[in-house]
Amino acid sequence: MTSEQLKIRTKQYSLLIINLVEKLPVTTASKIVAYQIAKSGTSVGANYRAVCRARSDREFISKMEIVLEEADETLFWLEIISEKCWIEKDSIDAIWKEGNELTAIFVSSLKTVKSKI
């Protein structure tokens, strides 16, 4: 997968997260979770764009670790939403699957670059 394809994919993931947030119930707790997942989920795509501008392997690693951290945090918030039964499981499963696939890609990219230095 090229970096351009991954840029598109991470942006689409951000949109999936935004759509999910818009479906959450409006309670004190869900507002907090909505804010957190909106931040982490959209940060995946935004920070991946920064990865693409890295000027060195070390900078790539540093920025990619941020992307990985945001992706993992988003998976955590998806678990919370699922366990609270705020959204139908089927709706969350597709986003969960995409988040896991993106996380696997980020981990693989990190391992590849780290093995070079």
C-alpha positions as a Markdown table, in Angstrom:
| # | Residue | x | y | z |
|---|---|---|---|---|
| 1 | Met | 0.0 | 0.0 | 0.0 |
| 2 | Thr | 1.4 | 3.4 | -1.0 |
| 3 | Ser | 1.6 | 6.4 | 1.4 |
| 4 | Glu | -1.1 | 8.1 | -0.8 |
| 5 | Gln | -3.4 | 5.2 | -0.4 |
| 6 | Leu | -2.8 | 5.1 | 3.3 |
| 7 | Lys | -3.5 | 8.9 | 3.5 |
| 8 | Ile | -6.9 | 8.3 | 1.9 |
| 9 | Arg | -7.6 | 5.3 | 4.1 |
| 10 | Thr | -6.7 | 7.1 | 7.4 |
| 11 | Lys | -8.9 | 10.1 | 6.3 |
| 12 | Gln | -11.8 | 7.7 | 5.6 |
| 13 | Tyr | -11.2 | 6.2 | 9.1 |
| 14 | Ser | -11.5 | 9.7 | 10.6 |
| 15 | Leu | -14.8 | 10.2 | 8.8 |
| 16 | Leu | -16.0 | 6.8 | 10.1 |
| 17 | Ile | -15.2 | 7.9 | 13.6 |
| 18 | Ile | -16.9 | 11.3 | 13.2 |
| 19 | Asn | -20.0 | 9.5 | 11.9 |
| 20 | Leu | -19.9 | 7.2 | 14.9 |
| 21 | Val | -19.6 | 10.1 | 17.3 |
| 22 | Glu | -22.7 | 11.8 | 15.7 |
| 23 | Lys | -24.7 | 8.6 | 16.5 |
| 24 | Leu | -23.8 | 8.5 | 20.2 |
| 25 | Pro | -26.5 | 9.3 | 22.8 |
| 26 | Val | -26.2 | 12.6 | 24.5 |
| 27 | Thr | -25.3 | 11.9 | 28.1 |
| 28 | Thr | -22.6 | 13.3 | 30.4 |
| 29 | Ala | -20.5 | 10.2 | 30.0 |
| 30 | Ser | -21.0 | 9.7 | 26.3 |
| 31 | Lys | -20.1 | 13.3 | 25.6 |
| 32 | Ile | -16.7 | 12.8 | 27.3 |
| 33 | Val | -16.1 | 9.6 | 25.3 |
| 34 | Ala | -17.3 | 11.2 | 22.1 |
| 35 | Tyr | -14.8 | 14.0 | 22.6 |
| 36 | Gln | -12.0 | 11.6 | 23.3 |
| 37 | Ile | -12.6 | 9.3 | 20.4 |
| 38 | Ala | -13.2 | 12.2 | 18.0 |
| 39 | Lys | -9.8 | 13.5 | 19.0 |
| 40 | Ser | -7.9 | 10.3 | 18.8 |
| 41 | Gly | -9.7 | 8.9 | 15.7 |
| 42 | Thr | -9.2 | 12.0 | 13.6 |
| 43 | Ser | -5.6 | 12.3 | 14.9 |
| 44 | Val | -4.7 | 9.0 | 13.2 |
| 45 | Gly | -5.2 | 10.6 | 9.7 |
| 46 | Ala | -3.8 | 14.0 | 10.6 |
| 47 | Asn | -0.7 | 12.6 | 12.2 |
| 48 | Tyr | -0.2 | 10.1 | 9.4 |
| 49 | Arg | 0.1 | 13.1 | 7.0 |
| 50 | Ala | 2.9 | 14.3 | 9.2 |
| 51 | Val | 4.6 | 10.9 | 8.9 |
| 52 | Cys | 4.6 | 11.3 | 5.2 |
| 53 | Arg | 6.6 | 14.5 | 5.6 |
| 54 | Ala | 9.3 | 13.0 | 7.8 |
| 55 | Arg | 12.8 | 14.0 | 6.8 |
| 56 | Ser | 14.6 | 11.1 | 8.4 |
| 57 | Asp | 14.1 | 7.6 | 9.6 |
| 58 | Arg | 14.2 | 8.8 | 13.2 |
| 59 | Glu | 11.6 | 11.5 | 12.5 |
| 60 | Phe | 9.5 | 8.9 | 10.7 |
| 61 | Ile | 9.7 | 6.6 | 13.8 |
| 62 | Ser | 8.8 | 9.4 | 16.2 |
| 63 | Lys | 5.8 | 10.5 | 14.2 |
| 64 | Met | 4.6 | 7.0 | 13.4 |
| 65 | Glu | 4.7 | 6.1 | 17.1 |
| 66 | Ile | 2.3 | 9.0 | 17.7 |
| 67 | Val | 0.0 | 7.6 | 15.0 |
| 68 | Leu | 0.1 | 4.2 | 16.6 |
| 69 | Glu | -0.7 | 5.6 | 20.0 |
| 70 | Glu | -3.7 | 7.5 | 18.6 |
| 71 | Ala | -4.9 | 4.4 | 16.8 |
| 72 | Asp | -4.6 | 2.3 | 19.9 |
| 73 | Glu | -6.4 | 4.9 | 22.0 |
| 74 | Thr | -9.2 | 4.9 | 19.4 |
| 75 | Leu | -9.6 | 1.2 | 19.7 |
| 76 | Phe | -9.9 | 1.6 | 23.5 |
| 77 | Trp | -12.7 | 4.1 | 23.1 |
| 78 | Leu | -14.5 | 1.8 | 20.6 |
| 79 | Glu | -14.3 | -0.9 | 23.3 |
| 80 | Ile | -15.9 | 1.5 | 25.8 |
| 81 | Ile | -18.7 | 2.4 | 23.4 |
| 82 | Ser | -19.3 | -1.3 | 22.6 |
| 83 | Glu | -19.4 | -2.4 | 26.2 |
| 84 | Lys | -21.7 | 0.5 | 27.2 |
| 85 | Cys | -24.0 | -0.7 | 24.3 |
| 86 | Trp | -24.4 | 2.9 | 23.1 |
| 87 | Ile | -24.2 | 1.8 | 19.4 |
| 88 | Glu | -25.2 | -1.4 | 17.7 |
| 89 | Lys | -22.3 | -3.9 | 17.7 |
| 90 | Asp | -22.5 | -4.4 | 13.9 |
| 91 | Ser | -21.8 | -0.6 | 13.4 |
| 92 | Ile | -18.8 | -0.7 | 15.7 |
| 93 | Asp | -17.4 | -4.0 | 14.3 |
| 94 | Ala | -16.5 | -2.5 | 10.9 |
| 95 | Ile | -14.7 | 0.5 | 12.4 |
| 96 | Trp | -13.0 | -1.8 | 14.9 |
| 97 | Lys | -11.8 | -4.1 | 12.0 |
| 98 | Glu | -10.4 | -1.1 | 10.1 |
| 99 | Gly | -8.7 | 0.3 | 13.2 |
| 100 | Asn | -7.0 | -3.0 | 13.8 |
| 101 | Glu | -5.9 | -3.3 | 10.2 |
| 102 | Leu | -4.5 | 0.2 | 10.3 |
| 103 | Thr | -2.7 | -0.5 | 13.6 |
| 104 | Ala | -1.2 | -3.6 | 12.1 |
| 105 | Ile | 0.1 | -1.6 | 9.1 |
| 106 | Phe | 1.6 | 1.0 | 11.4 |
| 107 | Val | 3.3 | -1.6 | 13.5 |
| 108 | Ser | 4.7 | -3.3 | 10.4 |
| 109 | Ser | 6.0 | 0.0 | 9.0 |
| 110 | Leu | 7.6 | 0.9 | 12.4 |
| 111 | Lys | 9.3 | -2.5 | 12.5 |
| 112 | Thr | 10.6 | -2.2 | 9.0 |
| 113 | Val | 12.1 | 1.3 | 9.5 |
| 114 | Lys | 13.5 | 0.4 | 13.0 |
| 115 | Ser | 15.3 | -2.6 | 11.5 |
| 116 | Lys | 17.1 | -0.3 | 9.1 |
| 117 | Ile | 18.7 | 1.9 | 11.8 |
